[in-house]
Amino acid sequence: MSRVDVVVPCYRYAHYLRGCVGSVLRQQAVDVRVLVIDDCSPDDTHEVAAALAAEDARVQYRRHDVNRGHIASYNEGIEWATGEYFLLLSADDMLAPGALRRAVRAMDSNADAVLTYGREIRAAEFSFDSIGDGPDGDDRVMSGAEFWALSSIEAANIVPTPSAVVRTSAQKAVGGYRPNLPHSGDLEMWLRLASRGSVARIDAVQGFYRTHGQNMSTAFAGLGDLRQKKAAFDSAAADTDGRLGELAVTMNQAYRAIALEAFWAGSGLFDQGHVEGCEECLAFALSLWPRIEAWGPWRRFQVKRLAGPAVWKACRPMLHWARRLRTGDRPIAAQ
């Protein structure tokens, strides 16, 4: 029976930890080991983790003397893992019933597969028993190049993190998470792995992602997030060493997607009166995709840009009224 080592980094999530670990221990048809890493949490993570380890020999526990940050904890988990397969599972998330069985089946059936992922359920609260362990569906196995192309369409992380089970030998071959990519490390890691094998997408809910105000993914946004996305693609591309052939088209597609995000972010900042932030976003977009200057929304935006936020804000009601009148949706006052 294949073993899956599930590393659970935990910082200030003691109130979620038991549910997370329980969702792993209740997986069927696989041999599991849970490796809890407490990053010097100020709450009662130590007490909860120690109790879990005492209750079940499959749970092992380490605690840092000082807080080292999530990247260091992730990389420590990679070094610790020895099972055939590996998963990083945040302490506030959970696995779905049958998730590891399906992931192991997919990789056992496809020796070239280095990564599997499936769907996730996002909610503030959930339980392991909220969905049943349904029948296994068909997996879609794609080449590394296909995965790169799919990821570049919107320059987004298409892998729900609680569902990402990795072949441990491949994980150790690619190495750990990049310290300079604290906010796009997952995206870069999946791309790096995909340059070394195929990726299986499982047609099932594989994990639960808990939404709350402390999620790291919601604590970082704006231009900094877009710069991190670009850096993730650049870093992963530099690591391929030609294994995927020519990546120019894929990278250009990713740059275009990031540029469009930067443009719309800048447009939103302009409407809020943040001209300096808007100009930074537009400059970044132009540097990634120079042809954006010929794009219709970019050209139309120049009118707003020349007018300035104050004038544009004053003119917007009149322009909105004129647009409705032109399209036949006449305002009531004009009828």
C-alpha positions in Angstrom: 0.0 0.0 0.0 1.4 3.4 -1.0 2.2 5.9 1.7 1.4 9.5 1.6 3.2 11.9 3.9 1.0 14.9 4.6 2.9 17.9 6.0 0.7 20.2 8.0 2.4 23.6 8.7 0.6 25.4 11.5 0.8 28.9 12.8 -1.9 30.2 15.1 -4.4 27.7 13.7 -4.8 25.5 16.8 -8.6 25.7 16.6 -8.5 24.2 13.1 -5.7 21.7 13.6 -7.7 18.7 14.9 -10.2 18.8 12.1 -7.4 19.1 9.5 -5.4 16.1 10.9 -8.6 14.1 11.3 -9.4 14.5 7.6 -6.1 12.9 6.8 -6.3 10.1 9.3 -9.7 9.1 8.0 -8.5 8.5 4.5 -9.2 5.0 3.2 -7.1 2.6 1.2 -3.8 4.4 1.7 -1.0 4.4 4.3 -0.8 8.0 5.8 1.6 9.8 8.0 0.9 13.3 9.3 3.9 15.6 9.9 2.8 18.6 11.9 5.2 21.6 12.0 4.3 24.2 14.6 6.1 27.5 13.5 6.3 28.8 17.1 2.6 29.5 17.4 1.6 31.8 20.3 -1.7 29.9 20.7 -2.2 26.4 22.0 -1.0 24.7 18.8 1.6 22.9 20.9 -0.9 21.3 23.2 -3.3 20.3 20.4 -0.5 18.8 18.2 1.1 17.0 21.1 -2.2 15.4 22.0 -2.8 14.3 18.4 0.6 12.7 18.3 -0.1 10.9 21.6 -3.4 9.6 20.3 -2.3 8.2 17.0 1.2 6.9 16.1 0.7 8.1 12.5 1.0 11.7 13.7 4.5 13.2 14.3 5.1 16.7 15.6 7.9 19.3 15.6 7.9 22.8 17.0 10.1 25.7 16.1 11.8 27.7 18.8 11.4 30.8 16.8 9.0 31.7 14.0 10.7 30.9 10.6 7.9 31.8 8.2 5.8 29.6 5.9 8.4 29.0 3.2 10.9 27.6 5.7 8.2 25.3 7.2 7.2 24.1 3.7 10.8 23.3 2.8 11.4 21.5 6.1 8.4 19.4 5.4 9.8 18.4 2.0 13.0 17.3 3.6 11.1 15.4 6.2 8.9 13.4 3.8 9.9 9.9 2.9 6.6 8.4 1.6 6.0 7.7 -2.1 3.7 10.7 -2.3 3.6 14.1 -0.6 1.0 16.8 0.2 1.3 20.2 1.9 -2.0 20.8 3.7 -2.6 24.1 5.6 -3.8 23.5 9.1 -7.0 25.5 8.4 -7.9 23.3 5.4 -9.1 19.7 5.1 -9.0 16.8 2.7 -12.2 15.4 1.2 -13.2 11.8 1.7 -11.3 9.5 -0.7 -8.9 12.3 -1.8 -5.7 10.4 -1.2 -7.0 7.2 -2.6 -7.9 8.9 -5.9 -4.6 10.7 -6.1 -2.6 7.6 -5.4 -4.6 5.6 -8.0 -3.9 8.3 -10.6 -0.2 8.4 -10.0 0.1 4.6 -9.6 -1.6 4.3 -13.0 0.6 7.0 -14.7 4.2 6.5 -13.8 5.1 9.8 -15.5 2.7 11.8 -13.4 4.4 14.1 -10.9 1.4 16.0 -9.7 -2.4 15.4 -9.2 -5.1 17.9 -8.3 -8.8 18.1 -8.3 -11.6 20.4 -7.3 -12.0 22.2 -3.9 -14.9 23.5 -1.9 -14.4 27.0 -0.5 -16.3 27.9 2.6 -15.9 29.5 6.0 -17.1 26.3 7.7 -17.3 22.7 6.5 -17.0 19.2 7.8 -15.4 16.0 6.5 -18.7 14.3 6.3 -20.4 17.1 4.3 -19.8 15.2 1.0 -19.6 11.5 0.5 -16.7 9.4 -0.9 -18.2 9.0 -4.3 -17.1 6.7 -7.1 -13.8 7.5 -8.9 -14.2 9.4 -12.1 -12.0 9.7 -15.2 -8.8 11.6 -14.8 -7.4 13.9 -17.4 -3.7 13.4 -17.8 -1.9 16.3 -19.5 1.6 16.8 -20.5 3.8 19.3 -18.8 3.6 21.6 -21.8 -0.2 21.4 -21.7 -0.3 22.3 -18.1 2.0 25.3 -18.7 -0.3 26.5 -21.5 -3.4 26.1 -19.4 -1.8 28.0 -16.5 -0.7 30.8 -18.8 -4.1 31.5 -20.3 -5.0 33.6 -17.3 -1.6 33.5 -15.6 -3.3 32.0 -12.6 -2.7 29.1 -10.2 -5.1 26.5 -11.5 -4.3 24.0 -8.8 -6.3 24.1 -5.6 -3.6 23.8 -3.0 -5.5 21.4 -0.6 -5.8 19.0 -3.5 -2.2 19.0 -4.7 -0.6 15.6 -4.2 3.0 15.2 -5.5 5.3 12.3 -6.3 7.9 12.7 -3.5 10.8 11.8 -5.7 9.9 14.6 -8.1 9.3 17.0 -5.3 12.8 16.4 -3.9 14.3 16.6 -7.5 12.9 20.1 -8.0 13.8 21.2 -4.5 11.9 23.5 -2.2 9.9 26.6 -2.4 11.6 29.9 -3.4 12.1 32.3 -0.5 11.8 35.2 -2.9 8.3 34.1 -4.0 6.3 34.1 -0.7 3.1 35.0 -2.5 3.3 33.0 -5.7 5.3 30.0 -4.6 2.6 27.5 -5.2 2.2 28.6 -8.9 5.9 28.5 -9.4 6.2 25.0 -7.8 3.4 23.5 -9.9 5.0 24.9 -13.1 8.5 23.6 -12.0 7.1 20.1 -11.3 5.2 20.1 -14.7 8.5 20.5 -16.5 9.5 17.1 -15.2 6.4 15.0 -16.0 2.7 14.9 -16.6 -0.1 16.2 -14.4 -3.3 14.4 -13.6 -6.5 16.4 -13.0 -9.0 14.4 -10.9 -12.7 14.8 -11.6 -13.7 15.0 -8.0 -13.7 17.3 -4.9 -10.3 16.6 -3.3 -10.1 19.3 -0.6 -11.8 22.0 1.4 -10.3 25.5 1.5 -11.4 27.5 4.5 -12.1 31.2 3.8 -11.5 33.7 6.6 -9.9 37.0 7.1 -6.4 35.5 7.9 -5.9 33.6 4.6 -2.4 34.4 3.3 -3.9 34.6 -0.3 -6.2 37.4 0.7 -3.6 39.4 2.6 -1.6 40.3 -0.5 -3.0 41.9 -3.6 -2.5 44.6 -6.1 0.6 45.3 -8.2 2.8 43.4 -5.8 0.8 40.3 -6.5 1.1 40.7 -10.2 4.8 41.2 -10.0 5.0 38.0 -8.0 3.0 36.2 -10.7 5.5 37.3 -13.4 8.4 36.3 -11.2 6.9 32.9 -10.7 6.6 32.2 -14.5 10.1 33.6 -15.0 11.6 31.5 -12.2 9.9 28.3 -13.4 10.8 28.9 -17.0 14.5 29.3 -16.1 14.3 26.0 -14.3 13.0 24.0 -17.3 16.4 23.7 -19.0 14.7 23.2 -22.3 12.8 20.1 -21.2 9.5 21.6 -22.5 11.0 23.0 -25.7 10.3 26.6 -26.8 8.3 28.4 -24.2 8.1 31.8 -26.0 4.4 31.6 -26.9 3.4 30.3 -23.5 5.4 33.0 -21.7 4.0 35.7 -24.0 0.5 34.5 -23.2 1.2 34.7 -19.5 2.7 38.2 -19.8 -0.4 39.3 -21.8 -2.7 38.0 -19.1 -0.8 39.7 -16.3 -0.7 42.9 -18.3 -4.5 42.9 -18.7 -4.9 42.4 -15.0 -2.5 45.3 -14.3 -4.5 47.5 -16.7 -7.8 46.8 -15.0 -6.2 47.3 -11.6 -4.8 50.6 -12.8 -8.2 51.6 -14.1 -9.8 50.9 -10.8 -7.2 52.9 -8.9 -7.8 55.8 -11.3 -11.6 55.8 -10.5 -10.6 55.9 -6.8 -8.4 58.9 -7.4 -5.1 57.1 -6.9 -3.3 58.4 -9.9 0.2 57.4 -8.8 -0.8 53.8 -8.3 -2.7 53.8 -11.6 0.4 55.0 -13.5 2.5 52.3 -11.9 0.0 49.6 -13.0 -0.1 51.0 -16.5 3.7 51.2 -16.8 4.0 47.6 -15.6 1.3 46.4 -18.1 3.1 48.2 -21.0 6.4 46.7 -20.1 4.9 43.2 -20.2 2.8 43.6 -23.4 3.8 46.6 -25.5 1.0 45.9 -28.0 -1.5 46.8 -25.3 -1.4 50.4 -26.6 -3.4 49.2 -29.7 -6.0 47.5 -27.5 -9.4 49.2 -27.5 -9.9 49.6 -23.7 -6.4 51.0 -23.4 -7.0 53.7 -26.1 -10.3 54.6 -24.6 -8.8 54.9 -21.2 -6.4 57.6 -22.4 -9.4 60.0 -22.6 -10.0 59.5 -18.9 -6.3 59.8 -18.2 -6.0 63.1 -19.9 -9.1 64.5 -18.2 -7.9 63.5 -14.7 -9.8 61.8 -11.9 -11.8 64.8 -10.7 -13.0 65.9 -14.2 -13.8 62.3 -15.1 -15.8 61.7 -11.9 -17.8 64.8 -12.6 -18.5 63.7 -16.2 -19.4 60.1 -15.5 -23.1 60.7 -14.7 -23.6 62.6 -17.9 -21.7 60.1 -20.0 -23.7 57.2 -18.4 -27.0 59.1 -19.2 -25.9 59.7 -22.8 -24.9 56.0 -23.2 -28.3 54.8 -22.0 -30.0 57.3 -24.3 -28.0 56.1 -27.3 -28.8 52.5 -26.7 -32.5 53.1 -26.3 -32.6 52.6 -22.5 -33.8 56.2 -21.8 -33.7 57.5 -18.2 -37.2 57.9 -16.7 -36.7 61.7 -16.2 -36.2 62.1 -20.0 -39.3 60.2 -21.0 
